[in-house]
Amino acid sequence: MGDKDDYLTCYRVFFENFAATVNHEDQLPVNIAGYTITEAELPGEVIYWMTQYLTEKQCPPTLMTPLCRIILEEVTAEARKHPLVFGFDPNESVFIALKLMQAVMARVNEVCLRYQDNSKLDSLPPPAPLDREARTVASASKNLRRTMEDRHVVIGNLEALFGIETSEPTSFYAVYDGHAGSAAATYCAAHLHQYLVDSPYFCTDLQRAMLEAFLRTDAEFVSKSNQRRACGGSTAVVVAVRGRMLLAAWAGDSLALLAKRMRLLQLVHPHKPDRPDEKERILSCGGTVTHYGTWRVNGQLAVSRAIGDAKYKPYVTARPDMEVVKLNGKEDFVVVACDGLWDYVSEDKVAISIYAQLMTDPSKS
C-alpha cells in the first residue's frame, strides 16, 4: 500500500491546491490562436489547452495523461450533445475558439474539483513504471521579439493519451519554431501528434504515419490561411521513440542531437535555401534563392521547408526528411531545440553542460 499511498497523497495535494487557487471568473486562462476549429481538430486543441492549464497549475507529470484522457472523453461526449454550449457555429460547421476554450476550461475545473472526493481519487490509475517513460526536461525562453513564437510538446505515451491499447508505447518530443507570428507553431503543437495517431499506419509504420502527419498538418493549416490570425509558418523537428527505435523527422532548421557515451550524433540535416539539393528543388518549382544577409527563398524566407507559409508554396514544402536510429540502451540523452539555441551554443557545449548536470544530480539521469 505504500506506493499507492505515496502517489495518491501527491494527487490529493494537487487537487487541494487546485481548489484553493482556481479562478472561475478567468475568461482567458490559456492562450488561443484565434482560428476556428473543426470537429476533427477538437481533440488536439482540447489536449493542448488542458496541458497548458494543468502545467501552470503544477499538475504532477504522472497525473497529466490520465487526467487529460478523462476530461477529453467528457468534453467530446458533451460537445456532441450540446454543441452550441461549446461554441459550435452550425452555419460554418466549426467551433469558435474562445467559446470552446471557455467551455473546456469549465469542464477541467469541474473534473479537478470532483477528485477532492477520496473515493473518486482512489479510482485514478497508478503512475506508469519509471522505465516505461523517459525522463524529460523542457524549457522555453523568448528573445527580444515582442511575442514568443515557438512552441514545444512533450508526451511520454501517445497511446495512453489517445486511448489506444498497446504494449509498446510511443514517446513524442517536438519543437516548433514559428515565424511571422505564432499561429502555425501553435497549430503544430496542438495537432501534429494528433494527426500522427490518426494515421492508419500509426501502429504498423511509424515513418509513413509521420510523413502523413507533417503533410496533413501543413494542409489543414494552409486551408485556414484566409483567416486573419492563421498566417506565417513554423519549422518542425520531432523525435518519436518506440521500443528500440528512435525516429527523427524535420522540416526546417531546428536540430536534434543524440548523445551516446560521450559521442554526439546530429540527427538532422537542416533545410536551408543554399543547400544544393534544396536550391535545385526550389528553382525547379519556379522559385528563387537570393542572398540578403543570408540565403532566402524568394528574397524573404530563410528556411526552405516549413509547415504553413501559404504564400511560399510550392517552393517551401512541409515534406519532412527522416532519420531512424536503432537504440541499444547505451544512449544518454537527446536534445531537441530550435536555432535560438544552436546559433549561439555549440553542440559540444550543450552536451558538456548536460553531462555536468547529470553528474551533479545523478537522480535526474
C-alpha positions as a Markdown table, in Angstrom:
| # | Residue | x | y | z |
|---|---|---|---|---|
| 1 | Met | 0.0 | 0.0 | 0.0 |
| 2 | Gly | 3.0 | 2.3 | 0.5 |
| 3 | Asp | 3.5 | 3.2 | -3.2 |
| 4 | Lys | -0.3 | 3.7 | -3.7 |
| 5 | Asp | -0.4 | 6.0 | -0.7 |
| 6 | Asp | 2.5 | 8.0 | -2.0 |
| 7 | Tyr | 1.1 | 8.8 | -5.4 |
| 8 | Leu | -2.5 | 9.3 | -4.1 |
| 9 | Thr | -1.1 | 11.7 | -1.5 |
| 10 | Cys | 0.7 | 13.6 | -4.3 |
| 11 | Tyr | -2.5 | 13.8 | -6.3 |
| 12 | Arg | -4.6 | 14.8 | -3.3 |
| 13 | Val | -2.2 | 17.7 | -2.6 |
| 14 | Phe | -2.5 | 18.8 | -6.3 |
| 15 | Phe | -6.3 | 18.8 | -6.2 |
| 16 | Glu | -6.5 | 20.6 | -2.9 |
| 17 | Asn | -4.1 | 23.3 | -4.2 |
| 18 | Phe | -6.1 | 23.5 | -7.4 |
| 19 | Ala | -9.3 | 24.1 | -5.5 |
| 20 | Ala | -7.7 | 26.8 | -3.4 |
| 21 | Thr | -6.3 | 28.7 | -6.4 |
| 22 | Val | -8.9 | 28.2 | -9.2 |
| 23 | Asn | -10.5 | 31.3 | -10.6 |
| 24 | His | -13.8 | 30.5 | -12.2 |
| 25 | Glu | -14.1 | 34.1 | -13.5 |
| 26 | Asp | -11.0 | 34.0 | -15.6 |
| 27 | Gln | -12.2 | 34.3 | -19.2 |
| 28 | Leu | -8.8 | 33.6 | -20.8 |
| 29 | Pro | -6.9 | 31.1 | -18.6 |
| 30 | Val | -4.9 | 29.9 | -21.6 |
| 31 | Asn | -3.7 | 31.5 | -24.9 |
| 32 | Ile | -5.6 | 30.6 | -28.0 |
| 33 | Ala | -4.5 | 31.1 | -31.6 |
| 34 | Gly | -7.9 | 32.5 | -32.7 |
| 35 | Tyr | -8.6 | 30.5 | -35.8 |
| 36 | Thr | -11.8 | 28.4 | -36.0 |
| 37 | Ile | -11.7 | 24.7 | -35.1 |
| 38 | Thr | -13.3 | 21.8 | -37.0 |
| 39 | Glu | -14.8 | 18.8 | -35.2 |
| 40 | Ala | -11.8 | 16.7 | -36.4 |
| 41 | Glu | -9.4 | 19.2 | -34.8 |
| 42 | Leu | -11.2 | 19.3 | -31.5 |
| 43 | Pro | -9.1 | 16.6 | -29.7 |
| 44 | Gly | -5.8 | 18.2 | -30.4 |
| 45 | Glu | -6.9 | 21.7 | -29.4 |
| 46 | Val | -8.6 | 20.4 | -26.2 |
| 47 | Ile | -5.5 | 18.4 | -25.2 |
| 48 | Tyr | -3.2 | 21.4 | -25.9 |
| 49 | Trp | -5.3 | 23.8 | -23.8 |
| 50 | Met | -5.6 | 21.3 | -20.9 |
| 51 | Thr | -1.8 | 20.7 | -20.9 |
| 52 | Gln | -1.1 | 24.4 | -20.8 |
| 53 | Tyr | -3.6 | 25.0 | -18.0 |
| 54 | Leu | -2.7 | 21.9 | -15.8 |
| 55 | Thr | 1.0 | 22.6 | -16.2 |
| 56 | Glu | 0.5 | 26.1 | -14.9 |
| 57 | Lys | -1.4 | 24.6 | -12.0 |
| 58 | Gln | 1.6 | 22.3 | -11.4 |
| 59 | Cys | -0.2 | 19.0 | -12.2 |
| 60 | Pro | 2.1 | 16.1 | -11.4 |
| 61 | Pro | 3.5 | 14.7 | -14.6 |
| 62 | Thr | 2.3 | 11.2 | -13.8 |
| 63 | Leu | -1.3 | 12.5 | -13.4 |
| 64 | Met | -1.3 | 14.7 | -16.6 |
| 65 | Thr | -2.1 | 11.9 | -19.1 |
| 66 | Pro | -4.9 | 10.1 | -17.3 |
| 67 | Leu | -6.5 | 13.4 | -16.3 |
| 68 | Cys | -6.4 | 14.7 | -19.8 |
| 69 | Arg | -7.8 | 11.5 | -21.1 |
| 70 | Ile | -10.7 | 11.6 | -18.7 |
| 71 | Ile | -11.5 | 15.2 | -19.4 |
| 72 | Leu | -11.2 | 14.7 | -23.2 |
| 73 | Glu | -13.7 | 11.9 | -23.2 |
| 74 | Glu | -16.2 | 14.0 | -21.2 |
| 75 | Val | -15.7 | 17.1 | -23.4 |
| 76 | Thr | -16.1 | 15.1 | -26.6 |
| 77 | Ala | -19.3 | 13.5 | -25.4 |
| 78 | Glu | -20.8 | 16.8 | -24.1 |
| 79 | Ala | -19.8 | 18.7 | -27.3 |
| 80 | Arg | -21.8 | 16.2 | -29.3 |
| 81 | Lys | -24.8 | 16.5 | -27.0 |
| 82 | His | -24.7 | 20.3 | -26.6 |
| 83 | Pro | -22.6 | 21.7 | -29.4 |
| 84 | Leu | -23.8 | 25.3 | -29.0 |
| 85 | Val | -22.6 | 25.4 | -25.4 |
| 86 | Phe | -19.1 | 24.5 | -26.7 |
| 87 | Gly | -19.1 | 27.3 | -29.3 |
| 88 | Phe | -20.3 | 25.4 | -32.4 |
| 89 | Asp | -21.4 | 27.5 | -35.3 |
| 90 | Pro | -23.9 | 25.4 | -37.3 |
| 91 | Asn | -23.7 | 27.8 | -40.3 |
| 92 | Glu | -20.0 | 27.2 | -40.8 |
| 93 | Ser | -19.7 | 23.8 | -39.1 |
| 94 | Val | -16.8 | 25.0 | -36.9 |
| 95 | Phe | -16.2 | 25.8 | -33.3 |
| 96 | Ile | -15.4 | 29.3 | -32.3 |
| 97 | Ala | -12.1 | 29.1 | -30.4 |
| 98 | Leu | -12.8 | 31.4 | -27.5 |
| 99 | Lys | -16.2 | 29.9 | -26.5 |
| 100 | Leu | -14.9 | 26.4 | -27.0 |
| 101 | Met | -11.9 | 27.0 | -24.8 |
| 102 | Gln | -14.0 | 28.6 | -22.0 |
| 103 | Ala | -16.4 | 25.6 | -22.0 |
| 104 | Val | -13.4 | 23.2 | -21.9 |
| 105 | Met | -11.8 | 25.0 | -19.0 |
| 106 | Ala | -15.0 | 25.0 | -17.1 |
| 107 | Arg | -15.0 | 21.2 | -17.5 |
| 108 | Val | -11.4 | 20.9 | -16.4 |
| 109 | Asn | -12.3 | 22.9 | -13.3 |
| 110 | Glu | -15.3 | 20.7 | -12.6 |
| 111 | Val | -13.3 | 17.4 | -13.0 |
| 112 | Cys | -10.4 | 18.6 | -10.9 |
| 113 | Leu | -12.7 | 19.7 | -8.1 |
| 114 | Arg | -14.5 | 16.3 | -8.3 |
| 115 | Tyr | -11.4 | 14.5 | -7.3 |
| 116 | Gln | -11.3 | 16.1 | -3.9 |
| 117 | Asp | -13.6 | 13.2 | -3.0 |
| 118 | Asn | -11.3 | 10.5 | -1.7 |
| 119 | Ser | -13.5 | 7.7 | -3.2 |
| 120 | Lys | -13.1 | 9.2 | -6.7 |
| 121 | Leu | -9.4 | 10.0 | -6.1 |
| 122 | Asp | -8.8 | 6.3 | -5.4 |
| 123 | Ser | -10.1 | 5.4 | -8.9 |
| 124 | Leu | -7.3 | 7.2 | -10.7 |
| 125 | Pro | -4.7 | 4.8 | -12.3 |
| 126 | Pro | -1.3 | 4.4 | -10.7 |
| 127 | Pro | 1.7 | 6.0 | -12.5 |
| 128 | Ala | 3.4 | 4.1 | -15.2 |
| 129 | Pro | 6.6 | 2.3 | -14.2 |
| 130 | Leu | 9.6 | 4.6 | -14.3 |
| 131 | Asp | 11.3 | 2.5 | -17.1 |
| 132 | Arg | 8.3 | 3.0 | -19.4 |
| 133 | Glu | 8.7 | 6.7 | -19.9 |
| 134 | Ala | 11.9 | 8.7 | -20.4 |
| 135 | Arg | 12.8 | 11.4 | -18.0 |
| 136 | Thr | 12.4 | 14.8 | -19.7 |
| 137 | Val | 13.2 | 18.5 | -19.1 |
| 138 | Ala | 11.6 | 21.2 | -21.2 |
| 139 | Ser | 12.3 | 25.0 | -21.3 |
| 140 | Ala | 11.4 | 27.9 | -23.4 |
| 141 | Ser | 12.8 | 31.5 | -23.4 |
| 142 | Lys | 11.8 | 34.4 | -25.5 |
| 143 | Asn | 14.4 | 36.7 | -27.1 |
| 144 | Leu | 13.9 | 40.4 | -27.9 |
| 145 | Arg | 10.9 | 39.7 | -30.1 |
| 146 | Arg | 7.6 | 41.2 | -28.9 |
| 147 | Thr | 5.9 | 37.8 | -28.5 |
| 148 | Met | 7.1 | 34.2 | -28.1 |
| 149 | Glu | 6.5 | 32.4 | -31.5 |
| 150 | Asp | 7.9 | 29.0 | -30.6 |
| 151 | Arg | 6.1 | 26.0 | -29.1 |
| 152 | His | 7.2 | 22.6 | -27.8 |
| 153 | Val | 5.5 | 19.3 | -27.0 |
| 154 | Val | 6.5 | 16.5 | -24.6 |
| 155 | Ile | 4.2 | 13.4 | -24.5 |
| 156 | Gly | 5.5 | 10.3 | -22.7 |
| 157 | Asn | 2.9 | 8.0 | -24.0 |
| 158 | Leu | 0.8 | 8.9 | -27.1 |
| 159 | Glu | -1.2 | 5.7 | -26.9 |
| 160 | Ala | -2.4 | 6.4 | -23.4 |
| 161 | Leu | -3.3 | 10.0 | -24.2 |
| 162 | Phe | -5.5 | 9.0 | -27.1 |
| 163 | Gly | -6.9 | 5.8 | -25.5 |
| 164 | Ile | -5.1 | 3.2 | -27.7 |
| 165 | Glu | -4.2 | -0.2 | -26.1 |
| 166 | Thr | -0.6 | -1.1 | -26.7 |
| 167 | Ser | 2.3 | -3.0 | -25.1 |
| 168 | Glu | 4.9 | -0.7 | -26.7 |
| 169 | Pro | 4.1 | 3.0 | -26.1 |
| 170 | Thr | 5.4 | 5.8 | -28.3 |
| 171 | Ser | 7.1 | 8.9 | -26.8 |
| 172 | Phe | 6.8 | 12.1 | -28.7 |
| 173 | Tyr | 9.0 | 15.2 | -28.4 |
| 174 | Ala | 8.8 | 18.2 | -30.7 |
| 175 | Val | 9.9 | 21.8 | -31.1 |
| 176 | Tyr | 8.1 | 24.2 | -33.5 |
| 177 | Asp | 9.9 | 27.4 | -34.4 |
| 178 | Gly | 7.3 | 29.9 | -35.6 |
| 179 | His | 7.9 | 32.9 | -37.9 |
| 180 | Ala | 5.6 | 35.7 | -39.0 |
| 181 | Gly | 3.5 | 35.0 | -35.9 |
| 182 | Ser | 2.9 | 32.1 | -33.6 |
| 183 | Ala | -0.2 | 30.6 | -35.2 |
| 184 | Ala | 1.5 | 27.9 | -37.3 |
| 185 | Ala | 3.7 | 26.8 | -34.3 |
| 186 | Thr | 0.6 | 26.7 | -32.1 |
| 187 | Tyr | -1.3 | 24.6 | -34.7 |
| 188 | Cys | 1.6 | 22.2 | -34.9 |
| 189 | Ala | 1.8 | 21.9 | -31.1 |
| 190 | Ala | -1.9 | 21.0 | -31.0 |
| 191 | His | -2.3 | 18.8 | -34.0 |
| 192 | Leu | 0.8 | 17.2 | -35.5 |
| 193 | His | 0.9 | 14.4 | -32.9 |
| 194 | Gln | -2.9 | 14.1 | -33.2 |
| 195 | Tyr | -2.6 | 13.5 | -36.9 |
| 196 | Leu | 0.3 | 11.1 | -36.3 |
| 197 | Val | -2.1 | 9.0 | -34.1 |
| 198 | Asp | -4.9 | 9.4 | -36.6 |
| 199 | Ser | -2.9 | 7.9 | -39.4 |
| 200 | Pro | -3.9 | 4.3 | -40.2 |
| 201 | Tyr | -0.2 | 3.5 | -40.3 |
| 202 | Phe | 0.5 | 4.7 | -36.7 |
| 203 | Cys | 0.7 | 1.2 | -35.2 |
| 204 | Thr | 2.5 | -0.5 | -38.1 |
| 205 | Asp | 4.6 | 2.0 | -40.0 |
| 206 | Leu | 5.7 | 5.0 | -37.9 |
| 207 | Gln | 7.7 | 6.6 | -40.7 |
| 208 | Arg | 4.7 | 6.6 | -43.1 |
| 209 | Ala | 2.4 | 7.9 | -40.3 |
| 210 | Met | 4.9 | 10.7 | -39.6 |
| 211 | Leu | 5.0 | 11.7 | -43.2 |
| 212 | Glu | 1.2 | 11.8 | -43.3 |
| 213 | Ala | 1.1 | 13.8 | -40.1 |
| 214 | Phe | 3.5 | 16.5 | -41.4 |
| 215 | Leu | 1.7 | 16.9 | -44.7 |
| 216 | Arg | -1.8 | 16.9 | -43.1 |
| 217 | Thr | -0.8 | 19.5 | -40.5 |
| 218 | Asp | 0.5 | 21.7 | -43.3 |
| 219 | Ala | -2.6 | 21.2 | -45.5 |
| 220 | Glu | -5.0 | 21.9 | -42.7 |
| 221 | Phe | -3.2 | 25.0 | -41.5 |
| 222 | Val | -2.8 | 26.4 | -45.0 |
| 223 | Ser | -6.5 | 25.8 | -45.5 |
| 224 | Lys | -7.1 | 28.4 | -42.7 |
| 225 | Ser | -4.8 | 31.0 | -44.3 |
| 226 | Asn | -7.8 | 33.1 | -45.3 |
| 227 | Gln | -8.4 | 33.7 | -41.6 |
| 228 | Arg | -6.8 | 36.8 | -40.2 |
| 229 | Arg | -4.8 | 35.1 | -37.4 |
| 230 | Ala | -3.8 | 32.0 | -39.3 |
| 231 | Cys | -0.7 | 33.2 | -41.0 |
| 232 | Gly | 3.0 | 32.6 | -41.1 |
| 233 | Gly | 4.8 | 29.3 | -40.8 |
| 234 | Ser | 6.8 | 27.1 | -38.5 |
| 235 | Thr | 9.8 | 24.8 | -38.8 |
| 236 | Ala | 9.3 | 21.4 | -37.1 |
| 237 | Val | 11.6 | 18.9 | -35.5 |
| 238 | Val | 10.1 | 15.7 | -34.0 |
| 239 | Val | 11.7 | 12.8 | -32.1 |
| 240 | Ala | 9.5 | 9.8 | -31.6 |
| 241 | Val | 10.7 | 6.7 | -29.6 |
| 242 | Arg | 9.0 | 3.3 | -29.8 |
| 243 | Gly | 10.7 | 0.4 | -28.2 |
| 244 | Arg | 14.3 | 0.2 | -29.6 |
| 245 | Met | 13.6 | 2.6 | -32.5 |
| 246 | Leu | 14.1 | 6.4 | -32.5 |
| 247 | Leu | 12.6 | 8.3 | -35.4 |
| 248 | Ala | 13.7 | 11.9 | -36.1 |
| 249 | Ala | 11.6 | 13.9 | -38.6 |
| 250 | Trp | 12.1 | 17.6 | -39.5 |
| 251 | Ala | 11.2 | 20.4 | -41.9 |
| 252 | Gly | 13.4 | 23.4 | -41.5 |
| 253 | Asp | 16.5 | 24.2 | -39.5 |
| 254 | Ser | 15.8 | 23.1 | -35.9 |
| 255 | Leu | 18.0 | 20.3 | -34.8 |
| 256 | Ala | 18.1 | 17.1 | -32.7 |
| 257 | Leu | 21.3 | 15.9 | -31.1 |
| 258 | Leu | 21.7 | 12.3 | -29.8 |
| 259 | Ala | 24.4 | 11.7 | -27.2 |
| 260 | Lys | 25.7 | 8.2 | -26.7 |
| 261 | Arg | 28.6 | 7.5 | -24.3 |
| 262 | Met | 30.1 | 11.0 | -24.8 |
| 263 | Arg | 29.8 | 10.7 | -28.6 |
| 264 | Leu | 27.4 | 13.1 | -30.4 |
| 265 | Leu | 25.3 | 12.4 | -33.4 |
| 266 | Gln | 23.4 | 15.2 | -35.2 |
| 267 | Leu | 20.2 | 13.6 | -36.4 |
| 268 | Val | 19.1 | 16.5 | -38.6 |
| 269 | His | 20.5 | 17.9 | -41.9 |
| 270 | Pro | 18.8 | 21.3 | -41.8 |
| 271 | His | 16.8 | 22.6 | -44.7 |
| 272 | Lys | 18.4 | 25.9 | -45.8 |
| 273 | Pro | 17.9 | 27.6 | -49.2 |
| 274 | Asp | 21.5 | 27.3 | -50.1 |
| 275 | Arg | 21.7 | 23.5 | -49.5 |
| 276 | Pro | 22.4 | 22.3 | -53.1 |
| 277 | Asp | 19.5 | 19.8 | -53.3 |
| 278 | Glu | 17.1 | 22.3 | -51.7 |
| 279 | Lys | 18.2 | 25.1 | -54.1 |
| 280 | Glu | 17.7 | 22.9 | -57.1 |
| 281 | Arg | 14.2 | 21.9 | -55.9 |
| 282 | Ile | 13.2 | 25.5 | -55.3 |
| 283 | Leu | 14.4 | 26.6 | -58.7 |
| 284 | Ser | 12.7 | 23.7 | -60.5 |
| 285 | Cys | 9.4 | 24.8 | -58.9 |
| 286 | Gly | 9.8 | 28.3 | -60.3 |
| 287 | Gly | 11.1 | 30.0 | -57.1 |
| 288 | Thr | 14.3 | 32.0 | -56.5 |
| 289 | Val | 17.1 | 31.7 | -54.0 |
| 290 | Thr | 18.8 | 35.0 | -53.3 |
| 291 | His | 21.3 | 36.4 | -50.7 |
| 292 | Tyr | 20.3 | 39.3 | -48.5 |
| 293 | Gly | 22.4 | 38.9 | -45.4 |
| 294 | Thr | 21.6 | 35.2 | -45.6 |
| 295 | Trp | 20.2 | 32.9 | -48.3 |
| 296 | Arg | 16.4 | 33.3 | -48.7 |
| 297 | Val | 13.6 | 31.8 | -50.7 |
| 298 | Asn | 12.1 | 34.4 | -53.0 |
| 299 | Gly | 14.2 | 37.0 | -51.2 |
| 300 | Gln | 12.3 | 36.5 | -47.9 |
| 301 | Leu | 12.3 | 33.2 | -46.1 |
| 302 | Ala | 15.5 | 31.9 | -44.6 |
| 303 | Val | 14.3 | 28.2 | -44.4 |
| 304 | Ser | 13.4 | 26.0 | -47.4 |
| 305 | Arg | 10.9 | 23.7 | -45.6 |
| 306 | Ala | 8.3 | 24.6 | -43.1 |
| 307 | Ile | 4.7 | 24.0 | -42.1 |
| 308 | Gly | 2.4 | 26.8 | -43.3 |
| 309 | Asp | 3.8 | 29.8 | -45.2 |
| 310 | Ala | 0.9 | 29.6 | -47.7 |
| 311 | Lys | 2.3 | 32.3 | -50.0 |
| 312 | Tyr | 5.6 | 30.5 | -50.5 |
| 313 | Lys | 4.0 | 27.2 | -51.8 |
| 314 | Pro | 5.2 | 25.1 | -53.5 |
| 315 | Tyr | 8.8 | 26.4 | -53.0 |
| 316 | Val | 8.6 | 25.9 | -49.3 |
| 317 | Thr | 7.4 | 22.4 | -48.7 |
| 318 | Ala | 6.4 | 20.7 | -45.4 |
| 319 | Arg | 7.6 | 17.2 | -46.6 |
| 320 | Pro | 10.0 | 16.1 | -43.8 |
| 321 | Asp | 13.3 | 14.3 | -44.0 |
| 322 | Met | 13.6 | 11.4 | -41.5 |
| 323 | Glu | 16.3 | 9.5 | -39.8 |
| 324 | Val | 15.9 | 6.2 | -38.0 |
| 325 | Val | 18.3 | 5.1 | -35.2 |
| 326 | Lys | 18.2 | 1.6 | -33.6 |
| 327 | Leu | 18.7 | 2.0 | -29.9 |
| 328 | Asn | 20.8 | -0.4 | -27.8 |
| 329 | Gly | 20.3 | 1.1 | -24.3 |
| 330 | Lys | 23.7 | 2.9 | -24.3 |
| 331 | Glu | 22.2 | 6.2 | -25.3 |
| 332 | Asp | 22.4 | 9.0 | -22.8 |
| 333 | Phe | 20.1 | 11.7 | -24.0 |
| 334 | Val | 18.6 | 13.6 | -26.9 |
| 335 | Val | 18.4 | 17.4 | -27.2 |
| 336 | Val | 15.7 | 18.8 | -29.4 |
| 337 | Ala | 15.9 | 22.6 | -30.0 |
| 338 | Cys | 15.4 | 25.4 | -32.4 |
| 339 | Asp | 18.1 | 27.6 | -33.9 |
| 340 | Gly | 17.7 | 30.0 | -30.9 |
| 341 | Leu | 19.9 | 27.6 | -29.1 |
| 342 | Trp | 22.1 | 26.1 | -31.8 |
| 343 | Asp | 23.0 | 29.5 | -33.4 |
| 344 | Tyr | 24.6 | 30.6 | -30.1 |
| 345 | Val | 25.8 | 27.5 | -28.3 |
| 346 | Ser | 27.8 | 24.7 | -29.9 |
| 347 | Glu | 26.7 | 21.1 | -29.8 |
| 348 | Asp | 29.8 | 20.2 | -27.7 |
| 349 | Lys | 28.9 | 22.9 | -25.1 |
| 350 | Val | 25.3 | 21.8 | -24.9 |
| 351 | Ala | 26.4 | 18.2 | -24.4 |
| 352 | Ile | 29.1 | 19.1 | -21.8 |
| 353 | Ser | 26.6 | 21.2 | -19.9 |
| 354 | Ile | 24.0 | 18.3 | -19.7 |
| 355 | Tyr | 26.6 | 15.7 | -18.7 |
| 356 | Ala | 27.8 | 18.1 | -16.0 |
| 357 | Gln | 24.3 | 18.5 | -14.7 |
| 358 | Leu | 23.8 | 14.7 | -14.7 |
| 359 | Met | 27.0 | 14.2 | -12.7 |
| 360 | Thr | 25.9 | 16.9 | -10.2 |
| 361 | Asp | 22.5 | 15.4 | -9.8 |
| 362 | Pro | 22.5 | 11.7 | -10.7 |
| 363 | Ser | 18.8 | 11.3 | -9.7 |
| 364 | Lys | 17.9 | 13.1 | -13.0 |
| 365 | Ser | 19.9 | 10.6 | -15.1 |
